């Protein structure tokens, strides 16, 4: 991943919850629009973009009536389950404005530990790129415990970048 951004053709873009929410408990639409505008610009330059995004939990909190982020794991997982669909709908709605399409891929650490699952994920991502569809990847927080407790998408984005031999992250 040593190529400059100008020469990069396959780029993984990692977006954290704080970028999307601006520190609030929900997604700020202007922030998401700005991210998609950057992705569209990269795409217009001929780059293949893979988006690794957080935000499912934040997207689901208000739907479940939370006024602050819960601490119970089951409530965080429920918020992720509700919010993932909302997050994807928001991304796809904005991508459509630029003539782009997105596809959801939910991964866990186990997907990188098991060789068959790893290859399947890599092949799916590369096939989506061949069809000019932007893979939108998030950790599967509805079923994964470790990521909610300890991680974010930093590790996931690095693993995805390595798996698809991305030119940049």
DSSP file (Angstrom, degrees, kcal/mol; ACC not computed):
  #  RESIDUE AA STRUCTURE BP1 BP2  ACC     N-H-->O    O-->H-N    N-H-->O    O-->H-N    TCO  KAPPA ALPHA  PHI   PSI    X-CA   Y-CA   Z-CA
    1    1 A X              0   0    0      0, 0.0   168,-0.2     0, 0.0   166,-0.1   0.000 360.0 360.0 360.0  42.4    0.0    0.0    0.0
    2    2 A X        +     0   0    0    166,-0.1   166,-0.1     2,-0.0   165,-0.1   0.466 360.0 112.0-100.2  -3.0    2.8    2.4   -0.8
    3    3 A X  S    S-     0   0    0    164,-0.4     5,-0.1     1,-0.1     2,-0.0  -0.384  74.1-106.9 -70.3 149.8    1.5    3.9   -4.0
    4    4 A X    >>  -     0   0    0      1,-0.1     4,-1.2    -2,-0.1     3,-0.8  -0.312  30.1-107.7 -70.5 161.3    0.5    7.6   -3.8
    5    5 A X  T 34 S+     0   0    0      1,-0.2     3,-0.1     2,-0.2    -1,-0.1   0.826 118.7  58.7 -60.7 -31.8   -3.2    8.5   -3.8
    6    6 A X  T 34 S+     0   0    0      1,-0.2    -1,-0.2     3,-0.0    -3,-0.0   0.830 112.4  38.4 -68.0 -31.0   -3.0    9.7   -7.4
    7    7 A X  T <4 S+     0   0    0     -3,-0.8    -1,-0.2   160,-0.1    -2,-0.2   0.576  91.6 111.6 -95.0 -10.9   -1.8    6.4   -8.7
    8    8 A X     <  +     0   0    0     -4,-1.2     3,-0.1     1,-0.1   158,-0.0  -0.378  35.9 175.3 -67.4 138.8   -4.0    4.2   -6.4
    9    9 A X  S    S+     0   0    0      1,-0.3    39,-4.4    38,-0.1     2,-0.6   0.691  70.9  44.5-112.1 -33.4   -6.7    2.3   -8.2
   10   10 A X  E    S+a   48   0A   0     37,-0.2   157,-2.6   155,-0.1   158,-1.3  -0.957  73.0 177.1-119.0 114.5   -8.3    0.3   -5.4
   11   11 A X  E     -ab  49 168A   0     37,-3.1    39,-2.5    -2,-0.6     2,-0.6  -0.958  23.6-148.8-125.4 133.3   -8.8    2.3   -2.2
   12   12 A X  E     -a   50   0A   0    156,-2.6     2,-0.6    -2,-0.4    39,-0.2  -0.889  15.6-160.4 -96.3 124.1  -10.4    1.3    1.1
   13   13 A X  E     -a   51   0A   0     37,-3.0    39,-3.3    -2,-0.6     2,-0.5  -0.932   3.8-158.5-107.0 121.9  -12.2    4.3    2.7
   14   14 A X  E     -a   52   0A   0     -2,-0.6     2,-0.5   155,-0.4    39,-0.2  -0.890   8.0-172.9-104.8 126.4  -12.8    3.9    6.5
   15   15 A X  E     -a   53   0A   0     37,-2.9    39,-2.2    -2,-0.5     2,-0.2  -0.977   9.1-154.0-121.6 121.8  -15.5    6.0    8.1
   16   16 A X    >>  -     0   0    0     -2,-0.5     4,-1.7    37,-0.2     3,-0.6  -0.471  28.7-109.6 -90.2 163.9  -15.9    6.0   11.9
   17   17 A X  H 3> S+     0   0    0      1,-0.2     4,-3.1     2,-0.2     5,-0.3   0.863 115.7  60.6 -59.3 -37.5  -19.0    6.7   13.8
   18   18 A X  H 3> S+     0   0    0      1,-0.2     4,-1.8     2,-0.2     5,-0.2   0.852 104.5  49.6 -64.0 -32.6  -17.7   10.0   15.1
   19   19 A X  H <4 S+     0   0    0     -3,-0.6    -1,-0.2     2,-0.2    -2,-0.2   0.925 116.3  42.5 -67.3 -44.5  -17.4   11.3   11.5
   20   20 A X  H  < S+     0   0    0     -4,-1.7     8,-3.1     1,-0.2    12,-0.3   0.862 125.1  32.8 -70.6 -36.9  -20.9   10.2   10.8
   21   21 A X  H >< S-     0   0    0     -4,-3.1     3,-1.6     6,-0.3     5,-0.3   0.663  88.3-138.8 -97.7 -17.7  -22.5   11.4   14.0
   22   22 A X  T 3< S-     0   0    0     -4,-1.8    -3,-0.1    -5,-0.3    -4,-0.1   0.783  78.1 -52.6  61.5  24.8  -20.4   14.5   14.8
   23   23 A X  T 3  S+     0   0    0      1,-0.3    -1,-0.3    -6,-0.3    -5,-0.1   0.394 116.2 113.5  91.4  -2.6  -20.5   13.3   18.4
   24   24 A X  S <  S-     0   0    0     -3,-1.6    -1,-0.3     2,-0.3    -3,-0.1  -0.226  80.7-104.6 -89.4-174.1  -24.2   13.0   18.6
   25   25 A X  S    S+     0   0    0     -3,-0.1     2,-0.3    42,-0.1    36,-0.3   0.400  97.3  45.5 -92.7   2.6  -26.3    9.8   19.0
   26   26 A X  S    S-     0   0    0     -5,-0.3    -2,-0.3    35,-0.1     2,-0.2  -0.924  95.0 -82.4-141.5 166.4  -27.4    9.7   15.4
   27   27 A X        -     0   0    0     -2,-0.3     2,-0.7    31,-0.2    -6,-0.3  -0.474  35.9-137.0 -69.4 134.0  -26.1   10.0   11.9
   28   28 A X    >>  -     0   0    0     -8,-3.1     4,-1.7    -2,-0.2     3,-1.0  -0.855  11.4-146.9 -91.7 113.0  -25.8   13.6   10.7
   29   29 A X  H 3> S+     0   0    0     -2,-0.7     4,-2.6     1,-0.3     5,-0.2   0.839  95.3  55.7 -53.0 -38.9  -27.1   13.6    7.1
   30   30 A X  H 3> S+     0   0    0      1,-0.2     4,-2.2     2,-0.2    -1,-0.3   0.872 106.2  51.8 -62.9 -35.8  -24.7   16.3    5.9
   31   31 A X  H <> S+     0   0    0     -3,-1.0     4,-2.0   -11,-0.3    -1,-0.2   0.920 110.8  46.6 -66.5 -43.6  -21.8   14.3    7.1
   32   32 A X  H  X S+     0   0    0     -4,-1.7     4,-2.4   -12,-0.3    -2,-0.2   0.910 111.5  52.2 -65.0 -41.5  -22.9   11.2    5.3
   33   33 A X  H  X S+     0   0    0     -4,-2.6     4,-2.4    -5,-0.2    -2,-0.2   0.908 108.2  51.4 -60.0 -42.1  -23.6   13.3    2.1
   34   34 A X  H  X S+     0   0    0     -4,-2.2     4,-1.9     2,-0.2    -1,-0.2   0.904 109.7  49.7 -62.7 -42.3  -20.0   14.7    2.3
   35   35 A X  H  X S+     0   0    0     -4,-2.0     4,-2.3     1,-0.2    -2,-0.2   0.934 111.6  47.9 -62.0 -46.8  -18.5   11.2    2.6
   36   36 A X  H  X S+     0   0    0     -4,-2.4     4,-2.9     1,-0.2    -2,-0.2   0.872 107.4  56.4 -65.1 -36.2  -20.5   10.0   -0.4
   37   37 A X  H  X S+     0   0    0     -4,-2.4     4,-2.1     2,-0.2    -1,-0.2   0.918 108.6  47.4 -60.7 -42.5  -19.5   13.1   -2.4
   38   38 A X  H  X S+     0   0    0     -4,-1.9     4,-2.3     2,-0.2    -2,-0.2   0.917 112.0  49.9 -63.4 -42.9  -15.8   12.2   -1.8
   39   39 A X  H  X S+     0   0    0     -4,-2.3     4,-2.6     1,-0.2    -2,-0.2   0.915 109.6  51.4 -61.5 -43.2  -16.4    8.6   -2.8
   40   40 A X  H  X S+     0   0    0     -4,-2.9     4,-2.5     1,-0.2    -1,-0.2   0.886 108.7  51.4 -62.0 -39.5  -18.2    9.7   -6.0
   41   41 A X  H  X S+     0   0    0     -4,-2.1     4,-1.4     2,-0.2    -1,-0.2   0.920 110.4  48.2 -64.2 -43.4  -15.2   11.9   -6.8
   42   42 A X  H  <>S+     0   0    0     -4,-2.3     5,-2.1     1,-0.2     3,-0.3   0.927 112.5  49.5 -59.9 -44.1  -12.8    9.0   -6.4
   43   43 A X  H ><5S+     0   0    0     -4,-2.6     3,-1.9     1,-0.2    -2,-0.2   0.894 106.4  54.8 -63.4 -40.7  -15.1    6.8   -8.5
   44   44 A X  H 3<5S+     0   0    0     -4,-2.5    -1,-0.2     1,-0.3    -2,-0.2   0.804 102.3  58.7 -63.2 -28.7  -15.2    9.5  -11.2
   45   45 A X  T 3<5S-     0   0    0     -4,-1.4    -1,-0.3    -3,-0.3    -2,-0.2   0.451 126.3-103.4 -78.7  -0.2  -11.4    9.4  -11.3
   46   46 A X  T < 5S+     0   0    0     -3,-1.9     2,-0.2     1,-0.3    -3,-0.2   0.566  74.4 142.4  91.9   9.6  -11.6    5.7  -12.1
   47   47 A X      < -     0   0    0     -5,-2.1     2,-0.6    -6,-0.2    -1,-0.3  -0.596  51.5-127.9 -85.9 145.7  -10.8    4.4   -8.7
   48   48 A X  E     -a   10   0A   0    -39,-4.4   -37,-3.1    -2,-0.2     2,-0.4  -0.833  30.4-157.6 -88.5 123.7  -12.4    1.3   -7.2
   49   49 A X  E     -a   11   0A   0     -2,-0.6    86,-0.5   -39,-0.2     2,-0.5  -0.882  16.7-171.7-111.5 134.3  -13.7    2.2   -3.7
   50   50 A X  E     -ac  12 135A   0    -39,-2.5   -37,-3.0    -2,-0.4     2,-0.6  -0.994  17.0-151.6-119.1 121.1  -14.4   -0.1   -0.9
   51   51 A X  E     -ac  13 136A   0     84,-2.6    86,-3.7    -2,-0.5     2,-0.6  -0.839  11.4-171.1 -99.8 123.3  -16.2    1.6    2.0
   52   52 A X  E     +ac  14 137A   0    -39,-3.3   -37,-2.9    -2,-0.6     2,-0.4  -0.962  24.5 177.5-109.5 114.6  -15.7    0.3    5.5
   53   53 A X  E     -a   15   0A   0     84,-2.8    86,-0.3    -2,-0.6   -37,-0.2  -0.913  27.3-160.1-127.9 143.8  -18.2    2.1    7.7
   54   54 A X        +     0   0    0    -39,-2.2    98,-0.0    -2,-0.4   -38,-0.0  -0.394  53.5  96.9 -94.0-176.1  -19.4    2.3   11.3
   55   55 A X     >  +     0   0    0     -2,-0.2     4,-2.3   -28,-0.0     5,-0.1   0.324  42.6 111.2 118.7  -6.9  -22.7    3.8   12.2
   56   56 A X  H  > S+     0   0    0      2,-0.2     4,-1.3     1,-0.2    27,-0.2   0.940  85.3  45.1 -65.0 -45.3  -25.2    0.9   12.5
   57   57 A X  H >> S+     0   0    0      1,-0.2     4,-1.3     2,-0.2     3,-0.7   0.951 114.3  48.7 -62.5 -48.1  -25.5    1.3   16.3
   58   58 A X  H 3> S+     0   0    0      1,-0.3     4,-0.6     2,-0.2     3,-0.3   0.870 109.3  54.2 -59.4 -36.8  -25.8    5.0   16.1
   59   59 A X  H 3< S+     0   0    0     -4,-2.3     4,-0.3     1,-0.2    -1,-0.3   0.777 112.8  43.2 -68.7 -25.6  -28.5    4.7   13.3
   60   60 A X  H <X S+     0   0    0     -4,-1.3     4,-1.7    -3,-0.7    -1,-0.2   0.614  90.6  83.5 -96.5 -13.1  -30.6    2.4   15.5
   61   61 A X  H  <>S+     0   0    0     -4,-1.3     5,-2.5    -3,-0.3     4,-0.3   0.924  93.8  43.6 -60.3 -48.3  -30.5    4.1   18.9
   62   62 A X  T ><5S+     0   0    0     -4,-0.6     3,-1.1   -37,-0.3    -1,-0.2   0.859 108.7  58.6 -69.0 -33.4  -33.3    6.6   18.3
   63   63 A X  T 345S+     0   0    0     -4,-0.3    -1,-0.2     1,-0.3    -2,-0.2   0.883 108.9  45.9 -60.9 -37.4  -35.5    4.0   16.6
   64   64 A X  T 3<5S-     0   0    0     -4,-1.7    -1,-0.3    -3,-0.2    -2,-0.2   0.451 121.2-111.3 -85.9   0.0  -35.3    2.0   19.9
   65   65 A X  T < 5 +     0   0    0     -3,-1.1     2,-0.3    -4,-0.3    -3,-0.2   0.656  60.2 156.9  84.7  16.6  -35.9    5.1   21.9
   66   66 A X      < -     0   0    0     -5,-2.5    -1,-0.2    -6,-0.2     3,-0.1  -0.586  27.5-171.7 -78.7 134.8  -32.5    5.5   23.5
   67   67 A X  S    S+     0   0    0     -2,-0.3     2,-0.3     1,-0.2    -1,-0.1   0.585  78.9  21.1 -96.5 -16.3  -31.6    9.0   24.7
   68   68 A X  S    S-     0   0    0     -7,-0.1     2,-0.3   -43,-0.0    -1,-0.2  -0.963 101.9 -80.4-144.3 162.0  -28.0    7.9   25.5
   69   69 A X        -     0   0    0     -2,-0.3     7,-0.1    -3,-0.1   -11,-0.0  -0.455  51.2-130.1 -65.5 124.8  -25.8    5.0   24.3
   70   70 A X        -     0   0    0     -2,-0.3    -1,-0.1     1,-0.1    -9,-0.0  -0.265   8.3-150.7 -71.6 162.8  -26.7    1.9   26.3
   71   71 A X        +     0   0    0      5,-0.0     2,-0.2     4,-0.0    -1,-0.1   0.645  66.0 101.4-104.9 -22.4  -24.1   -0.2   28.0
   72   72 A X     >  -     0   0    0      1,-0.1     4,-2.0     2,-0.1     3,-0.4  -0.478  69.5-140.2 -68.5 128.8  -25.9   -3.6   27.8
   73   73 A X  H  > S+     0   0    0     -2,-0.2     4,-2.7     1,-0.2     5,-0.2   0.878 100.6  55.4 -57.2 -42.0  -24.5   -5.7   25.0
   74   74 A X  H  > S+     0   0    0      1,-0.2     4,-2.1     2,-0.2    -1,-0.2   0.860 107.8  49.4 -63.2 -34.6  -27.9   -7.0   23.9
   75   75 A X  H  > S+     0   0    0     -3,-0.4     4,-2.4     2,-0.2    -1,-0.2   0.882 111.0  49.3 -71.7 -37.8  -29.2   -3.4   23.5
   76   76 A X  H  X S+     0   0    0     -4,-2.0     4,-2.2     2,-0.2    -2,-0.2   0.906 112.3  48.6 -64.6 -41.6  -26.2   -2.4   21.4
   77   77 A X  H  X S+     0   0    0     -4,-2.7     4,-2.3     2,-0.2    -2,-0.2   0.890 110.9  50.1 -66.7 -38.8  -26.7   -5.5   19.3
   78   78 A X  H  X S+     0   0    0     -4,-2.1     4,-2.3     2,-0.2     5,-0.2   0.914 110.1  50.5 -64.7 -42.1  -30.4   -4.7   18.9
   79   79 A X  H  X S+     0   0    0     -4,-2.4     4,-3.0     1,-0.2    -2,-0.2   0.900 110.8  49.7 -61.8 -40.0  -29.5   -1.1   17.9
   80   80 A X  H  X S+     0   0    0     -4,-2.2     4,-2.4     2,-0.2    -2,-0.2   0.906 109.4  51.6 -64.3 -41.8  -27.0   -2.5   15.3
   81   81 A X  H  X S+     0   0    0     -4,-2.3     4,-0.6     1,-0.2    -2,-0.2   0.915 117.6  38.0 -62.7 -43.7  -29.7   -4.8   13.9
   82   82 A X  H  X S+     0   0    0     -4,-2.3     4,-0.9     1,-0.2     3,-0.3   0.906 119.6  48.0 -71.1 -42.7  -32.2   -2.0   13.5
   83   83 A X  H  X S+     0   0    0     -4,-3.0     4,-3.0    -5,-0.2     5,-0.2   0.749  94.1  71.1 -76.9 -25.8  -29.6    0.6   12.4
   84   84 A X  H  X S+     0   0    0     -4,-2.4     4,-2.5     1,-0.2    -1,-0.2   0.915 101.3  47.1 -59.7 -42.8  -27.7   -1.4    9.8
   85   85 A X  H  X S+     0   0    0     -4,-0.6     4,-2.4    -3,-0.3    -1,-0.2   0.906 113.1  48.9 -63.6 -42.0  -30.7   -1.3    7.4
   86   86 A X  H  X S+     0   0    0     -4,-0.9     4,-2.3     2,-0.2    -2,-0.2   0.919 111.5  49.9 -63.7 -44.2  -31.1    2.5    8.0
   87   87 A X  H  X S+     0   0    0     -4,-3.0     4,-2.4     2,-0.2    -2,-0.2   0.924 112.2  46.8 -61.0 -46.4  -27.4    3.1    7.4
   88   88 A X  H  X S+     0   0    0     -4,-2.5     4,-2.9    -5,-0.2     5,-0.3   0.895 110.7  52.3 -64.5 -40.3  -27.4    1.2    4.2
   89   89 A X  H  X S+     0   0    0     -4,-2.4     4,-2.3     2,-0.2    -1,-0.2   0.911 110.2  49.1 -62.3 -41.5  -30.5    2.9    3.0
   90   90 A X  H  X S+     0   0    0     -4,-2.3     4,-1.9     2,-0.2    -2,-0.2   0.933 113.4  45.9 -64.6 -46.1  -28.9    6.3    3.7
   91   91 A X  H  X S+     0   0    0     -4,-2.4     4,-2.9     1,-0.2    -2,-0.2   0.944 114.8  46.8 -61.9 -47.9  -25.7    5.4    1.8
   92   92 A X  H  X S+     0   0    0     -4,-2.9     4,-2.2     1,-0.2    -1,-0.2   0.867 109.2  54.5 -65.8 -35.6  -27.6    3.9   -1.2
   93   93 A X  H  X S+     0   0    0     -4,-2.3     4,-0.8    -5,-0.3    -1,-0.2   0.923 113.8  41.4 -61.9 -43.8  -29.9    6.9   -1.4
   94   94 A X  H >< S+     0   0    0     -4,-1.9     3,-0.5     1,-0.2     4,-0.4   0.889 112.4  54.1 -71.7 -39.7  -26.9    9.3   -1.6
   95   95 A X  H ><>S+     0   0    0     -4,-2.9     5,-2.4     1,-0.2     3,-1.8   0.890 101.0  60.8 -60.9 -39.2  -24.9    7.0   -3.9
   96   96 A X  H ><5S+     0   0    0     -4,-2.2     3,-1.9     1,-0.3    -1,-0.2   0.837  92.8  65.5 -56.7 -34.7  -27.8    7.0   -6.3
   97   97 A X  T <<5S+     0   0    0     -4,-0.8    -1,-0.3    -3,-0.5    -2,-0.2   0.729 107.4  41.7 -61.7 -21.3  -27.6   10.7   -6.7
   98   98 A X  T < 5S-     0   0    0     -3,-1.8    -1,-0.3    -4,-0.4    -2,-0.2   0.239 122.4-104.4-108.1   9.9  -24.2   10.2   -8.3
   99   99 A X  T < 5S+     0   0    0     -3,-1.9     2,-0.3     1,-0.3    -3,-0.2   0.746  80.3 131.3  74.1  22.9  -25.3    7.2  -10.4
  100  100 A X      < -     0   0    0     -5,-2.4     2,-0.4    -6,-0.1    -1,-0.3  -0.720  44.5-149.0-109.2 158.6  -23.5    4.8   -8.1
  101  101 A X  E     -d  133   0A   0     31,-0.5    33,-3.1    -2,-0.3     2,-0.3  -0.947   7.9-157.9-125.4 147.0  -24.7    1.6   -6.4
  102  102 A X  E     -d  134   0A   0     -2,-0.4     2,-0.4    31,-0.2    33,-0.2  -0.884   1.6-158.4-122.5 156.5  -23.7    0.0   -3.1
  103  103 A X  E     -d  135   0A   0     31,-2.3    33,-3.7    -2,-0.3     2,-0.4  -0.998  19.7-124.9-134.3 137.9  -23.8   -3.5   -1.7
  104  104 A X  E     +d  136   0A   0     -2,-0.4     2,-0.4    31,-0.2    33,-0.2  -0.647  25.7 177.1 -85.8 134.0  -23.8   -4.5    2.0
  105  105 A X  E     -d  137   0A   0     31,-2.3    33,-1.9    -2,-0.4     2,-0.5  -0.974   9.7-164.2-133.2 121.7  -21.2   -6.9    3.4
  106  106 A X  E     +d  138   0A   0     -2,-0.4     2,-0.3    31,-0.2    33,-0.2  -0.923  16.6 178.3-107.1 126.0  -21.2   -7.7    7.1
  107  107 A X  E     -d  139   0A   0     31,-2.3    33,-2.8    -2,-0.5     2,-0.3  -0.841  15.7-164.1-125.9 160.0  -18.1   -9.4    8.4
  108  108 A X    >   -     0   0    0     -2,-0.3     3,-1.1    31,-0.2     4,-0.4  -0.830  43.4 -96.8-129.8 172.8  -16.7  -10.6   11.7
  109  109 A X  T >> S+     0   0    0     -2,-0.3     3,-1.7     1,-0.3     4,-0.8   0.857 121.5  64.0 -58.0 -35.2  -13.2  -11.6   12.8
  110  110 A X  H 3> S+     0   0    0      1,-0.3     4,-2.0     2,-0.2     3,-0.5   0.802  90.0  66.2 -62.2 -28.2  -14.0  -15.2   12.2
  111  111 A X  H <4 S+     0   0    0     -3,-1.1    -1,-0.3     1,-0.2    10,-0.2   0.734 106.1  42.8 -65.9 -20.4  -14.4  -14.4    8.5
  112  112 A X  H <4 S+     0   0    0     -3,-1.7    -1,-0.2    -4,-0.4    -2,-0.2   0.571 111.7  54.6 -98.4 -12.3  -10.7  -13.6    8.4
  113  113 A X  H  < S+     0   0    0     -4,-0.8     2,-0.6    -3,-0.5    -2,-0.2   0.798  96.8  68.1 -88.7 -32.7   -9.7  -16.6   10.5
  114  114 A X  S  X S-     0   0    0     -4,-2.0     4,-2.7     1,-0.1     5,-0.2  -0.810  75.4-147.6 -93.7 120.3  -11.4  -19.3    8.3
  115  115 A X  H  > S+     0   0    0     -2,-0.6     4,-2.6     1,-0.2     5,-0.2   0.872  95.9  49.5 -57.3 -43.6   -9.7  -19.6    4.9
  116  116 A X  H  > S+     0   0    0      2,-0.2     4,-2.3     1,-0.2    -1,-0.2   0.927 113.9  45.1 -64.4 -45.1  -12.8  -20.5    3.0
  117  117 A X  H  > S+     0   0    0      2,-0.2     4,-2.6     1,-0.2    -2,-0.2   0.891 112.3  53.2 -65.6 -39.1  -14.8  -17.6    4.4
  118  118 A X  H  X S+     0   0    0     -4,-2.7     4,-2.6     2,-0.2    -2,-0.2   0.939 111.4  44.9 -59.4 -49.1  -11.9  -15.2    3.8
  119  119 A X  H  X S+     0   0    0     -4,-2.6     4,-2.8     1,-0.2     5,-0.2   0.886 112.2  52.4 -64.8 -39.3  -11.7  -16.2    0.2
  120  120 A X  H  X S+     0   0    0     -4,-2.3     4,-2.3    -5,-0.2    -1,-0.2   0.921 111.3  46.6 -62.6 -43.5  -15.4  -16.0   -0.2
  121  121 A X  H  X S+     0   0    0     -4,-2.6     4,-2.5   -10,-0.2    -2,-0.2   0.941 114.0  47.8 -63.9 -46.8  -15.4  -12.4    1.2
  122  122 A X  H  X S+     0   0    0     -4,-2.6     4,-2.6     1,-0.2     5,-0.2   0.924 112.8  48.5 -59.8 -45.8  -12.5  -11.4   -0.9
  123  123 A X  H  X S+     0   0    0     -4,-2.8     4,-2.3     1,-0.2    -1,-0.2   0.885 110.7  51.1 -64.1 -38.9  -14.1  -12.8   -4.1
  124  124 A X  H  X S+     0   0    0     -4,-2.3     4,-2.4    -5,-0.2    -1,-0.2   0.936 111.2  47.7 -63.1 -46.3  -17.4  -11.1   -3.3
  125  125 A X  H  X S+     0   0    0     -4,-2.5     4,-2.2     1,-0.2    -2,-0.2   0.942 114.0  46.5 -60.2 -48.9  -15.7   -7.7   -2.9
  126  126 A X  H  X S+     0   0    0     -4,-2.6     4,-2.0     1,-0.2    -1,-0.2   0.865 111.8  51.2 -64.4 -36.3  -13.7   -8.1   -6.1
  127  127 A X  H  X S+     0   0    0     -4,-2.3     4,-1.4     2,-0.2    -1,-0.2   0.904 108.5  51.4 -68.1 -40.7  -16.7   -9.3   -8.1
  128  128 A X  H  <>S+     0   0    0     -4,-2.4     5,-2.6     1,-0.2     3,-0.4   0.928 109.5  50.7 -59.8 -43.9  -18.7   -6.3   -6.9
  129  129 A X  H ><5S+     0   0    0     -4,-2.2     3,-1.8     1,-0.2    -1,-0.2   0.891 105.5  55.7 -61.7 -39.4  -15.9   -4.0   -8.0
  130  130 A X  H 3<5S+     0   0    0     -4,-2.0    -1,-0.2     1,-0.3    -2,-0.2   0.827 108.8  48.5 -60.8 -30.8  -15.9   -5.6  -11.4
  131  131 A X  T 3<5S-     0   0    0     -4,-1.4    -1,-0.3    -3,-0.4    -2,-0.2   0.245 120.1-111.9 -93.5  12.2  -19.6   -4.8  -11.7
  132  132 A X  T < 5S+     0   0    0     -3,-1.8   -31,-0.5     1,-0.2     2,-0.4   0.841  72.4 138.3  60.9  36.5  -18.9   -1.2  -10.6
  133  133 A X  E   < - d   0 101A   0     -5,-2.6     2,-0.7    -6,-0.1    -1,-0.2  -0.937  53.9-127.4-110.8 135.1  -20.7   -1.6   -7.3
  134  134 A X  E     - d   0 102A   0    -33,-3.1   -31,-2.3    -2,-0.4     2,-0.4  -0.719  19.2-135.6 -85.1 116.2  -19.3   -0.1   -4.1
  135  135 A X  E     -cd  50 103A   0     -2,-0.7   -84,-2.6   -86,-0.5     2,-0.7  -0.573  15.4-159.9 -68.8 127.9  -18.9   -2.7   -1.3
  136  136 A X  E     -cd  51 104A   0    -33,-3.7   -31,-2.3    -2,-0.4     2,-0.4  -0.937  16.0-169.5-112.9 108.5  -20.1   -1.1    1.9
  137  137 A X  E     +cd  52 105A   0    -86,-3.7   -84,-2.8    -2,-0.7     2,-0.3  -0.801  14.8 163.2-109.4 138.3  -18.6   -3.2    4.7
  138  138 A X  E     - d   0 106A   0    -33,-1.9   -31,-2.3    -2,-0.4     2,-0.2  -0.973  44.3 -96.8-142.7 156.7  -19.4   -3.1    8.4
  139  139 A X  E     - d   0 107A   0     -2,-0.3     2,-2.3   -86,-0.3   -31,-0.2  -0.539  42.1-113.6 -70.5 143.2  -18.7   -5.4   11.3
  140  140 A X    >>  +     0   0    0    -33,-2.8     4,-2.0    -2,-0.2     3,-1.6  -0.496  46.8 169.0 -80.6  75.6  -21.7   -7.6   12.0
  141  141 A X  T 34  +     0   0    0     -2,-2.3    -1,-0.2     1,-0.3   -61,-0.1   0.681  64.9  71.5 -66.0 -19.0  -22.4   -6.1   15.4
  142  142 A X  T 34 S+     0   0    0      1,-0.2    -1,-0.3   -62,-0.2   -65,-0.1   0.772 119.3  16.0 -68.6 -23.7  -25.8   -7.8   15.7
  143  143 A X  T <4 S+     0   0    0     -3,-1.6     2,-0.5     1,-0.0    -2,-0.2   0.544 109.6  86.5-122.5 -14.4  -24.0  -11.1   16.2
  144  144 A X     <  -     0   0    0     -4,-2.0     4,-0.4     1,-0.2    -1,-0.0  -0.788  44.9-179.6 -98.4 129.1  -20.4  -10.2   17.1
  145  145 A X  S  > S+     0   0    0     -2,-0.5     4,-2.0     2,-0.1     3,-0.3   0.888  74.4  56.4 -91.3 -46.1  -19.6   -9.5   20.7
  146  146 A X  H  >>S+     0   0    0      1,-0.2     4,-3.2     2,-0.2     5,-0.9   0.871 103.3  53.8 -59.6 -41.6  -15.9   -8.7   20.6
  147  147 A X  H  >5S+     0   0    0      1,-0.2     4,-0.9     3,-0.2    -1,-0.2   0.894 110.0  46.9 -64.6 -40.1  -16.1   -5.9   18.1
  148  148 A X  H  45S+     0   0    0     -4,-0.4    -1,-0.2    -3,-0.3    -2,-0.2   0.916 119.5  40.5 -66.4 -42.0  -18.7   -4.0   20.1
  149  149 A X  H  <5S+     0   0    0     -4,-2.0    -2,-0.2     1,-0.1    -1,-0.2   0.911 137.2   5.2 -73.0 -43.0  -16.8   -4.4   23.3
  150  150 A X  H  <5S+     0   0    0     -4,-3.2    -3,-0.2    -5,-0.2     2,-0.2   0.689 113.8  53.2-119.0 -25.4  -13.2   -3.8   22.1
  151  151 A X     << -     0   0    0     -4,-0.9     2,-0.2    -5,-0.9     0, 0.0  -0.474  42.1-168.0-117.3 178.0  -13.0   -2.8   18.5
  152  152 A X     >  -     0   0    0     -2,-0.2     4,-0.6   -98,-0.0     3,-0.4  -0.704  55.6 -75.0-141.4-161.1  -14.0   -0.6   15.8
  153  153 A X  H  > S+     0   0    0     -2,-0.2     4,-2.6     1,-0.2     5,-0.2   0.359 104.2  92.7 -89.8   8.9  -13.6   -0.7   12.1
  154  154 A X  H  > S+     0   0    0      2,-0.2     4,-1.8     1,-0.2    -1,-0.2   0.961  93.5  39.5 -62.2 -50.6   -9.9    0.2   12.1
  155  155 A X  H  > S+     0   0    0     -3,-0.4     4,-2.5     1,-0.2     5,-0.2   0.907 115.4  53.2 -65.4 -42.0   -8.8   -3.4   12.2
  156  156 A X  H  X S+     0   0    0     -4,-0.6     4,-2.7     1,-0.2     5,-0.2   0.927 108.0  49.8 -60.0 -45.4  -11.5   -4.4    9.8
  157  157 A X  H  X S+     0   0    0     -4,-2.6     4,-2.4     1,-0.2    -1,-0.2   0.884 111.3  49.4 -63.6 -37.6  -10.5   -1.8    7.2
  158  158 A X  H  X S+     0   0    0     -4,-1.8     4,-2.2     2,-0.2    -1,-0.2   0.910 112.0  48.0 -66.7 -41.6   -6.9   -3.0    7.4
  159  159 A X  H  X S+     0   0    0     -4,-2.5     4,-2.4     2,-0.2    -2,-0.2   0.900 112.7  48.5 -66.3 -39.8   -7.8   -6.6    7.0
  160  160 A X  H  X S+     0   0    0     -4,-2.7     4,-2.3     2,-0.2    -2,-0.2   0.934 110.0  52.3 -64.4 -45.1  -10.1   -5.8    4.0
  161  161 A X  H  <>S+     0   0    0     -4,-2.4     5,-2.7     1,-0.2     4,-0.4   0.906 113.0  44.6 -58.4 -42.7   -7.3   -3.7    2.4
  162  162 A X  H ><5S+     0   0    0     -4,-2.2     3,-0.8     3,-0.2    -1,-0.2   0.905 111.1  53.9 -67.8 -40.9   -4.9   -6.6    2.8
  163  163 A X  H 3<5S+     0   0    0     -4,-2.4    -2,-0.2     1,-0.2    -1,-0.2   0.878 116.8  35.8 -63.0 -39.0   -7.4   -9.1    1.5
  164  164 A X  T 3<5S-     0   0    0     -4,-2.3    -1,-0.2    -5,-0.1    -2,-0.2   0.354 108.6-120.5 -98.3   6.5   -8.2   -7.3   -1.7
  165  165 A X  T < 5 -     0   0    0     -3,-0.8    -3,-0.2    -4,-0.4  -155,-0.1   0.936  42.5-165.6  53.5  51.2   -4.6   -6.0   -2.2
  166  166 A X      < -     0   0    0     -5,-2.7  -155,-0.2    -6,-0.2    -1,-0.1  -0.286  24.8-139.5 -66.7 151.3   -5.8   -2.4   -2.0
  167  167 A X  S    S+     0   0    0   -157,-2.6  -164,-0.4     1,-0.2     2,-0.3   0.643  82.4  11.2 -83.3 -17.8   -3.5    0.4   -3.2
  168  168 A X  B      b   11   0A   0   -158,-1.3  -156,-2.6  -166,-0.1    -1,-0.2  -0.996 360.0 360.0-159.9 156.3   -4.5    2.6   -0.4
  169  169 A X              0   0    0     -2,-0.3  -155,-0.4  -158,-0.2    -1,-0.1   0.231 360.0 360.0-137.1 360.0   -6.4    2.9    2.9
